[in-house]
């Protein structure tokens, strides 16, 4: 019996080996593909006396310079890290002067280079509890995208509560939880100047629901309530100047050298448009139930 076993296994190996040889090669892995505009660098430009746009044509990243150091807000896709560092230097700001990194939400098209920026600058990465978990996982187990959109993991150093502020060089950055696009979405407000007058800037997070399940969502049972909270919060932000992670959605055209903000939009208008689109998607999903 023991003598027969190697012969049987050898025959089986030949049989299965032939089958495996005939099978097609497994498909190549593919990464997270992004729009060209999201990867198109633009020349940094001022949006206020101390606030610079340093992102790409389609994804915002901001640099706020204070007497005690600089703050970066959002970063875009992971491959933008070197570009962001070059743009920081292009504004006359030393890399080592970046003390804080803030962000909107933990998706690969905004949080992609945060880990690299933190390593290069030694800055403190500020987040909230919801987003910090996803940052640390690099996007794994995202409630809407599962593991489809990943990015280099980043460890948050400080977690904020809603309406808490962080201060640097006399500028106070206040976080507003706007749990619409993600449960951890954050919008930020601070006061800069323009023409020697105070300018209240709002960096309002995304409010869209791209392909999200809005009814009976087991991963996000209170999704409707969260979105409506997000709309209401953004509508009431202090907002002389509105910027958002996707600049074209709030009237910016960063690649335009003559006028990078051809269609100024208020926070209230942005929230109203987003809510209208949301209600339309909600009605569509209601019919399909």
Secondary structure, 3 states (H helix, E strand, C coil): CHHHHHHHHHHHHHHHHHHHHHCCCCCCCCCCCCCHHHHCECCCEECCCCEEECCECCCCCEEEEECCEEEEECCECHHHHHHHHHHHHHCCCCHHHEEEEECCCCCHHHHCCHHHHHHHHCCEEEECHHHHHHHHHCCCCECCCECCCCCCCCCCCEECCCCCEEEECCEEEEEEECCCCCCCCEEEEEEEEECCEEEEEEEECCCCCCCCCCCCCCCCCCHHHHHHHHHHHHHCCCCCEEEECCHHHHCCCCCCCCCCCCCCCCHHHHHHHHHHHHHHHHHHHHHHC
